[in-house]
Each structure stands twice: as C-alpha cells, then as structure tokens.
C-alpha cells in the first residue's frame, strides 16, 4: 500500500504536469518533471518506494525508450508487492507505448500479462481496455 502522503505528492505533481502540458508551459513541465524524478530517486530502496511513483514518472517521460525502462522498474516493484492493480495498469501502459513503437509482439505479451493480473482487480474499465487492445492486435 502506498503511503498517503506519497500518493498525494505523486498525484498532485501528475495533475500539475498535465496542466502544464495542456497549457504548453514547457519550462514549468520540465521543472515539475524534475521534481517527480527527484521524489522517485529519493524514495528508491526505502519503505516509501512504490510502483505508482515510477509508473507516473514513465507516463510523463517524453523519451519512449526511457519511459519503457521506467515502466519495467515499476513493473518489478509491483511484482515484488504482488500488486495486481499496478501489474495490470503498468503492463497496459507499456503495451500502448510498444504499439506506438511498432513492437506488437512485446505489446501482446504485456497485454496477456495485464489480462491475467486484471482477473483479480475491480477496475472493469481497465479490464475492458486491456481486452479491446489485445483483441485488436491479435486480429492484425
């Protein structure tokens, strides 16, 4: 379970990052991104280390290869915790990025993993999105 203070910090930064991006405030975005990155690295290998912070950092990383590496890190932390909800959402996010990069086989593998993890979660919308993307890739 993520520390409430940590969750609020990560969520607050994510909202500010989305706002800065929407408004085209590149300098503000970069500053907020650096703040989130520092939060992640400062908490790494502590009891505050959590997949949510790494997934969020990956979500806002503009370099796709770096983002995939961050999703991998988040996935590893989710596996360590056996956190099915994070395993599902992270694998789904990775798969969507892999689709954009033309890495269809890797995306299908991540979606298959996400589908298995999603069997144990409540989020029906995420389950449907995973199924929909997986089916669209398998039908190609």
N, CA, C and O of each residue as an XYZ file, in Angstrom:
560
protein
N       0.848     -1.194      0.000
C       0.000      0.000      0.000
C       0.882      1.242      0.000
O       1.872      1.315      0.728
N       0.517      2.198     -0.810
C       1.310      3.426     -0.890
C       0.974      4.340      0.292
O      -0.181      4.473      0.699
N       1.996      4.945      0.809
C       1.874      5.941      1.871
C       0.966      7.072      1.374
O       1.138      7.551      0.253
N       0.002      7.501      2.197
C      -0.968      8.527      1.797
C      -0.285      9.831      1.392
O      -0.658     10.448      0.395
N       0.706     10.245      2.162
C       1.430     11.477      1.851
C       2.134     11.354      0.488
O       2.144     12.294     -0.307
N       2.720     10.175      0.242
C       3.404      9.929     -1.031
C       2.395      9.944     -2.178
O       2.647     10.544     -3.223
N       1.262      9.286     -1.983
C       0.238      9.249     -3.029
C      -0.213     10.669     -3.375
O      -0.329     11.014     -4.551
N      -0.464     11.487     -2.361
C      -0.908     12.867     -2.593
C       0.158     13.663     -3.333
O      -0.165     14.458     -4.217
N       1.417     13.461     -2.986
C       2.517     14.182     -3.655
C       2.600     13.781     -5.126
O       2.701     14.641     -6.001
N       2.557     12.479     -5.398
C       2.645     11.979     -6.770
C       1.426     12.440     -7.577
O       1.567     12.924     -8.700
N       0.236     12.286     -7.001
C      -0.989     12.678     -7.684
C      -1.010     14.190     -7.954
O      -1.403     14.627     -9.035
N      -0.586     14.973     -6.969
C      -0.538     16.433     -7.136
C       0.409     16.843     -8.247
O       0.090     17.714     -9.056
N       1.580     16.211     -8.288
C       2.537     16.509     -9.364
C       1.973     16.090    -10.722
O       2.160     16.791    -11.716
N       1.290     14.959    -10.765
C       0.704     14.492    -12.024
C      -0.329     15.495    -12.539
O      -0.362     15.800    -13.731
N      -1.159     15.998    -11.653
C      -2.155     16.996    -12.072
C      -1.478     18.259    -12.593
O      -1.897     18.814    -13.608
N      -0.434     18.715    -11.903
C       0.285     19.916    -12.334
C       0.997     19.682    -13.667
O       1.045     20.573    -14.516
N       1.549     18.476    -13.847
C       2.212     18.141    -15.110
C       1.218     18.150    -16.270
O       1.516     18.673    -17.344
N       0.035     17.570    -16.053
C      -0.988     17.570    -17.106
C      -1.409     18.996    -17.447
O      -1.595     19.331    -18.617
N      -1.559     19.828    -16.430
C      -1.958     21.218    -16.635
C      -0.881     21.985    -17.409
O      -1.189     22.723    -18.345
N       0.380     21.807    -17.013
C       1.483     22.486    -17.706
C       1.570     22.030    -19.162
O       1.806     22.840    -20.059
N       1.379     20.742    -19.389
C       1.424     20.211    -20.748
C       0.267     20.758    -21.577
O       0.459     21.177    -22.719
N      -0.920     20.755    -21.008
C      -2.115     21.254    -21.695
C      -1.955     22.722    -22.085
O      -2.398     23.140    -23.155
N      -1.318     23.499    -21.210
C      -1.136     24.929    -21.466
C       0.120     25.226    -22.283
O       0.368     26.376    -22.646
N       0.912     24.194    -22.573
C       2.125     24.395    -23.353
C       3.240     25.086    -22.589
O       4.113     25.703    -23.199
N       3.227     24.994    -21.277
C       4.263     25.607    -20.431
C       5.418     24.628    -20.260
O       5.516     23.933    -19.248
N       6.282     24.583    -21.255
C       7.379     23.614    -21.305
C       8.332     23.748    -20.108
O       8.721     22.742    -19.516
N       8.707     24.980    -19.750
C       9.636     25.171    -18.622
C       9.026     24.669    -17.325
O       9.700     24.011    -16.534
N       7.763     24.974    -17.103
C       7.076     24.522    -15.895
C       6.973     22.996    -15.894
O       7.184     22.357    -14.863
N       6.651     22.418    -17.046
C       6.562     20.965    -17.171
C       7.892     20.324    -16.796
O       7.932     19.374    -16.014
N       8.974     20.846    -17.354
C      10.295     20.273    -17.085
C      10.676     20.388    -15.617
O      11.286     19.476    -15.058
N      10.322     21.497    -14.994
C      10.593     21.697    -13.571
C       9.799     20.701    -12.716
O      10.343     20.104    -11.787
N       8.518     20.526    -13.035
C       7.676     19.584    -12.303
C       8.138     18.145    -12.535
O       8.126     17.328    -11.614
N       8.543     17.841    -13.761
C       9.048     16.505    -14.079
C      10.291     16.210    -13.239
O      10.436     15.121    -12.683
N      11.183     17.198    -13.159
C      12.405     17.030    -12.359
C      12.056     16.800    -10.888
O      12.716     16.018    -10.204
N      11.030     17.474    -10.412
C      10.583     17.298     -9.029
C      10.067     15.868     -8.799
O      10.380     15.248     -7.783
N       9.287     15.358     -9.738
C       8.782     13.992     -9.640
C       9.930     12.984     -9.721
O       9.959     11.998     -8.984
N      10.858     13.243    -10.612
C      12.013     12.362    -10.770
C      12.829     12.305     -9.474
O      13.273     11.233     -9.062
N      13.021     13.449     -8.842
C      13.747     13.517     -7.576
C      13.002     12.750     -6.492
O      13.612     12.024     -5.707
N      11.697     12.912     -6.451
C      10.872     12.191     -5.488
C      11.078     10.684     -5.644
O      11.248      9.968     -4.657
N      11.062     10.217     -6.874
C      11.243      8.787     -7.146
C      12.628      8.308     -6.707
O      12.749      7.298     -6.015
N      13.649      9.022     -7.105
C      15.005      8.570     -6.788
C      15.309      8.699     -5.296
O      16.045      7.882     -4.743
N      14.755      9.711     -4.644
C      14.962      9.860     -3.200
C      14.301      8.726     -2.420
O      14.800      8.317     -1.371
N      13.187      8.223     -2.929
C      12.453      7.166     -2.236
C      12.879      5.765     -2.641
O      12.481      4.788     -2.006
N      13.684      5.657     -3.692
C      14.082      4.341     -4.167
C      14.817      3.581     -3.076
O      15.684      4.120     -2.387
N      14.449      2.322     -2.941
C      15.047      1.420     -1.952
C      14.790      1.867     -0.508
O      15.564      1.555      0.397
N      13.685      2.606     -0.309
C      13.247      2.943      1.046
C      11.850      2.338      1.215
O      11.309      1.753      0.277
N      11.277      2.477      2.393
C       9.924      1.955      2.597
C       8.871      2.791      1.861
O       7.703      2.407      1.813
N       9.275      3.929      1.290
C       8.356      4.766      0.510
C       8.388      4.446     -0.984
O       7.600      4.992     -1.757
N       9.297      3.565     -1.386
C       9.417      3.188     -2.790
C       8.151      2.428     -3.199
O       7.740      1.481     -2.528
N       7.540      2.855     -4.307
C       6.262      2.264     -4.712
C       6.122      2.319     -6.231
O       6.582      3.272     -6.859
N       5.488      1.304     -6.830
C       5.339      1.297     -8.289
C       4.575      2.504     -8.838
O       4.819      2.929     -9.967
N       3.654      3.054     -8.049
C       2.850      4.181     -8.532
C       3.713      5.372     -8.930
O       3.449      6.018     -9.944
N       4.742      5.666     -8.141
C       5.569      6.827     -8.464
C       6.346      6.587     -9.758
O       6.502      7.506    -10.562
N       6.831      5.369     -9.966
C       7.601      5.068    -11.177
C       6.697      5.011    -12.407
O       7.089      5.441    -13.492
N       5.495      4.482    -12.236
C       4.534      4.464    -13.347
C       4.170      5.888    -13.753
O       4.089      6.198    -14.941
N       3.953      6.741    -12.777
C       3.613      8.134    -13.060
C       4.764      8.833    -13.768
O       4.550      9.571    -14.730
N       5.981      8.603    -13.294
C       7.148      9.202    -13.948
C       7.229      8.737    -15.408
O       7.481      9.542    -16.305
N       7.016      7.454    -15.637
C       7.042      6.920    -17.003
C       5.955      7.556    -17.864
O       6.181      7.863    -19.034
N       4.769      7.751    -17.275
C       3.658      8.349    -18.016
C       4.011      9.727    -18.575
O       3.508     10.117    -19.629
N       4.870     10.460    -17.876
C       5.216     11.825    -18.292
C       6.595     11.920    -18.944
O       7.092     13.020    -19.185
N       7.210     10.779    -19.230
C       8.528     10.770    -19.861
C       8.360     10.826    -21.367
O       7.687      9.983    -21.960
N       8.973     11.824    -21.980
C       8.789     12.042    -23.417
C       9.640     11.115    -24.279
O       9.276     10.837    -25.422
N      10.764     10.632    -23.754
C      11.620      9.699    -24.479
C      11.050      8.293    -24.280
O      11.077      7.762    -23.170
N      10.539      7.698    -25.345
C       9.848      6.414    -25.247
C      10.723      5.300    -24.679
O      10.245      4.479    -23.896
N      12.009      5.262    -25.067
C      12.889      4.219    -24.558
C      13.104      4.369    -23.051
O      13.127      3.379    -22.320
N      13.259      5.599    -22.598
C      13.406      5.857    -21.163
C      12.108      5.492    -20.446
O      12.133      4.898    -19.368
N      10.981      5.849    -21.045
C       9.676      5.536    -20.448
C       9.510      4.024    -20.290
O       9.038      3.562    -19.251
N       9.890      3.251    -21.304
C       9.781      1.791    -21.207
C      10.630      1.263    -20.054
O      10.201      0.366    -19.329
N      11.831      1.814    -19.881
C      12.692      1.411    -18.766
C      12.060      1.723    -17.415
O      12.169      0.938    -16.474
N      11.403      2.867    -17.328
C      10.729      3.240    -16.080
C       9.518      2.343    -15.818
O       9.260      1.962    -14.676
N       8.784      2.010    -16.868
C       7.666      1.070    -16.703
C       8.186     -0.290    -16.231
O       7.559     -0.932    -15.388
N       9.325     -0.732    -16.769
C       9.933     -2.001    -16.333
C      10.254     -1.947    -14.838
O       9.996     -2.898    -14.100
N      10.820     -0.820    -14.406
C      11.149     -0.653    -12.994
C       9.874     -0.713    -12.152
O       9.838     -1.382    -11.120
N       8.837     -0.017    -12.592
C       7.558     -0.013    -11.878
C       6.970     -1.423    -11.825
O       6.439     -1.847    -10.798
N       7.070     -2.137    -12.937
C       6.549     -3.499    -13.013
C       7.274     -4.412    -12.025
O       6.645     -5.231    -11.355
N       8.578     -4.271    -11.938
C       9.358     -5.070    -10.989
C       8.931     -4.806     -9.554
O       8.818     -5.736     -8.755
N       8.694     -3.552     -9.229
C       8.265     -3.194     -7.872
C       6.854     -3.717     -7.600
O       6.556     -4.147     -6.485
N       5.988     -3.683     -8.611
C       4.633     -4.216     -8.464
C       4.667     -5.735     -8.277
O       3.902     -6.291     -7.489
N       5.572     -6.402     -9.018
C       5.726     -7.856     -8.854
C       6.184     -8.188     -7.434
O       5.672     -9.114     -6.804
N       7.153     -7.421     -6.943
C       7.668     -7.642     -5.583
C       6.559     -7.552     -4.542
O       6.566     -8.278     -3.548
N       5.604     -6.652     -4.781
C       4.487     -6.438     -3.855
C       3.281     -7.323     -4.188
O       2.320     -7.383     -3.421
N       3.337     -8.010     -5.335
C       2.206     -8.772     -5.858
C       0.951     -7.899     -5.926
O      -0.142     -8.313     -5.542
N       1.149     -6.670     -6.432
C       0.074     -5.686     -6.530
C      -0.608     -5.805     -7.893
O      -0.176     -5.190     -8.867
N      -1.672     -6.597     -7.952
C      -2.343     -6.917     -9.218
C      -2.842     -5.678     -9.961
O      -2.757     -5.613    -11.187
N      -3.364     -4.693     -9.218
C      -3.865     -3.493     -9.884
C      -2.738     -2.751    -10.596
O      -2.918     -2.282    -11.720
N      -1.578     -2.643     -9.950
C      -0.450     -1.972    -10.587
C       0.143     -2.826    -11.700
O       0.540     -2.302    -12.741
N       0.204     -4.140    -11.486
C       0.710     -5.022    -12.544
C      -0.124     -4.847    -13.814
O       0.420     -4.805    -14.918
N      -1.426     -4.748    -13.655
C      -2.319     -4.586    -14.812
C      -2.133     -3.241    -15.492
O      -1.957     -3.175    -16.708
N      -2.172     -2.169    -14.711
C      -2.115     -0.835    -15.320
C      -0.746     -0.543    -15.929
O      -0.660      0.087    -16.983
N       0.314     -0.991    -15.284
C       1.659     -0.738    -15.817
C       1.875     -1.523    -17.109
O       2.370     -0.975    -18.093
N       1.503     -2.808    -17.108
C       1.661     -3.623    -18.322
C       0.822     -3.054    -19.462
O       1.248     -3.073    -20.616
N      -0.374     -2.545    -19.141
C      -1.230     -1.930    -20.164
C      -0.572     -0.664    -20.719
O      -0.549     -0.464    -21.934
N      -0.043      0.182    -19.854
C       0.634      1.411    -20.310
C       1.840      1.087    -21.171
O       2.075      1.727    -22.196
N       2.608      0.081    -20.746
C       3.767     -0.342    -21.544
C       3.317     -0.812    -22.923
O       3.919     -0.458    -23.937
N       2.266     -1.605    -22.950
C       1.774     -2.155    -24.217
C       1.332     -1.041    -25.167
O       1.622     -1.094    -26.362
N       0.639     -0.043    -24.643
C       0.210      1.071    -25.502
C       1.418      1.786    -26.106
O       1.391      2.165    -27.277
N       2.455      1.967    -25.331
C       3.672      2.605    -25.825
C       4.359      1.701    -26.853
O       4.847      2.176    -27.878
N       4.391      0.410    -26.571
C       5.009     -0.532    -27.506
C       4.256     -0.567    -28.836
O       4.872     -0.732    -29.889
N       2.956     -0.415    -28.798
C       2.171     -0.349    -30.040
C       2.626      0.851    -30.859
O       2.831      0.741    -32.067
N       2.784      1.996    -30.200
C       3.251      3.199    -30.902
C       4.630      3.002    -31.514
O       4.934      3.564    -32.566
N       5.465      2.203    -30.853
C       6.821      1.960    -31.333
C       6.885      0.809    -32.339
O       7.963      0.473    -32.830
N       5.737      0.206    -32.645
C       5.714     -0.902    -33.602
C       6.188     -2.217    -33.009
O       6.511     -3.145    -33.749
N       6.234     -2.313    -31.686
C       6.682     -3.536    -31.003
C       5.456     -4.383    -30.633
O       5.148     -4.587    -29.459
N       4.777     -4.863    -31.669
C       3.490     -5.541    -31.490
C       3.602     -6.802    -30.641
O       2.768     -7.025    -29.764
N       4.614     -7.628    -30.884
C       4.745     -8.874    -30.110
C       4.950     -8.588    -28.624
O       4.349     -9.243    -27.772
N       5.796     -7.612    -28.319
C       6.030     -7.236    -26.915
C       4.750     -6.686    -26.300
O       4.440     -6.969    -25.142
N       4.010     -5.904    -27.073
C       2.743     -5.343    -26.590
C       1.751     -6.467    -26.290
O       1.078     -6.439    -25.260
N       1.657     -7.441    -27.170
C       0.739     -8.569    -26.950
C       1.131     -9.327    -25.685
O       0.265     -9.712    -24.899
N       2.423     -9.542    -25.487
C       2.881    -10.236    -24.271
C       2.508     -9.457    -23.017
O       2.033    -10.040    -22.042
N       2.721     -8.144    -23.035
C       2.374     -7.326    -21.872
C       0.866     -7.308    -21.637
O       0.412     -7.334    -20.493
N       0.099     -7.265    -22.714
C      -1.359     -7.277    -22.567
C      -1.854     -8.617    -22.025
O      -2.795     -8.656    -21.232
N      -1.231     -9.706    -22.446
C      -1.601    -11.019    -21.914
C      -1.312    -11.064    -20.411
O      -2.125    -11.572    -19.639
N      -0.162    -10.536    -19.996
C       0.174    -10.457    -18.567
C      -0.815     -9.554    -17.830
O      -1.268     -9.876    -16.732
N      -1.140     -8.423    -18.450
C      -2.081     -7.482    -17.832
C      -3.451     -8.132    -17.644
O      -4.117     -7.919    -16.631
N      -3.855     -8.916    -18.622
C      -5.159     -9.584    -18.552
C      -5.204    -10.572    -17.389
O      -6.201    -10.643    -16.670
N      -4.133    -11.329    -17.204
C      -4.063    -12.278    -16.095
C      -4.136    -11.534    -14.760
O      -4.891    -11.929    -13.872
N      -3.365    -10.473    -14.617
C      -3.376     -9.683    -13.378
C      -4.733     -9.035    -13.147
O      -5.197     -8.934    -12.011
N      -5.363     -8.599    -14.222
C      -6.637     -7.889    -14.115
C      -7.778     -8.788    -13.644
O      -8.813     -8.294    -13.195
N      -7.598    -10.089    -13.742
C      -8.631    -11.006    -13.253
C      -8.900    -10.807    -11.765
O      -9.987    -11.122    -11.281
N      -7.918    -10.288    -11.044
C      -8.021    -10.150     -9.588
C      -8.354     -8.733     -9.128
O      -8.321     -8.451     -7.931
N      -8.677     -7.833    -10.071
C      -8.942     -6.447     -9.673
C     -10.393     -6.073     -9.952
O     -11.116     -6.788    -10.646
N     -10.800     -4.938     -9.396
C     -12.180     -4.463     -9.516
C     -12.422     -3.581    -10.754
O     -13.559     -3.454    -11.208
N     -11.366     -2.978    -11.296
C     -11.476     -1.963    -12.345
C     -11.964     -2.559    -13.671
O     -11.170     -3.028    -14.486
N     -13.280     -2.531    -13.866
C     -13.881     -3.110    -15.078
C     -13.472     -2.347    -16.342
O     -13.320     -2.939    -17.411
N     -13.297     -1.038    -16.209
C     -12.908     -0.220    -17.361
C     -11.516     -0.612    -17.858
O     -11.305     -0.757    -19.062
N     -10.568     -0.784    -16.932
C      -9.219     -1.200    -17.317
C      -9.258     -2.584    -17.953
O      -8.598     -2.823    -18.964
N     -10.021     -3.489    -17.370
C     -10.145     -4.836    -17.940
C     -10.642     -4.760    -19.385
O     -10.115     -5.442    -20.264
N     -11.648     -3.937    -19.624
C     -12.210     -3.797    -20.975
C     -11.179     -3.204    -21.932
O     -11.069     -3.652    -23.074
N     -10.428     -2.206    -21.484
C      -9.409     -1.594    -22.341
C      -8.318     -2.601    -22.695
O      -7.854     -2.645    -23.834
N      -7.914     -3.400    -21.725
C      -6.893     -4.431    -21.974
C      -7.413     -5.414    -23.017
O      -6.727     -5.706    -23.997
N      -8.627     -5.924    -22.805
C      -9.219     -6.890    -23.748
C      -9.343     -6.310    -25.156
O      -9.032     -6.975    -26.144
N      -9.800     -5.069    -25.229
C     -10.015     -4.409    -26.519
C      -8.702     -4.258    -27.295
O      -8.640     -4.573    -28.483
N      -7.659     -3.776    -26.618
C      -6.372     -3.587    -27.304
C      -5.763     -4.931    -27.682
O      -5.217     -5.082    -28.775
N      -5.855     -5.898    -26.790
C      -5.312     -7.229    -27.081
C      -6.005     -7.838    -28.297
O      -5.342     -8.372    -29.187
N      -7.317     -7.762    -28.337
C      -8.060     -8.310    -29.479
C      -7.699     -7.599    -30.775
O      -7.559     -8.235    -31.819
N      -7.548     -6.279    -30.707
C      -7.224     -5.525    -31.938
C      -5.846     -5.906    -32.458
O      -5.640     -5.934    -33.671
N      -4.908     -6.198    -31.582
C      -3.561     -6.572    -32.015
C      -3.517     -8.011    -32.528
O      -2.776     -8.320    -33.461
N      -4.297     -8.869    -31.928
C      -4.322    -10.275    -32.350
C      -5.064    -10.456    -33.665
O      -4.853    -11.444    -34.368
N      -5.932     -9.510    -34.000
C      -6.698     -9.589    -35.239
C      -5.921     -9.068    -36.447
O      -6.390     -9.178    -37.580
N      -4.756     -8.512    -36.215
C      -3.967     -7.943    -37.327
C      -3.405     -8.990    -38.228
O      -2.723     -8.667    -39.201
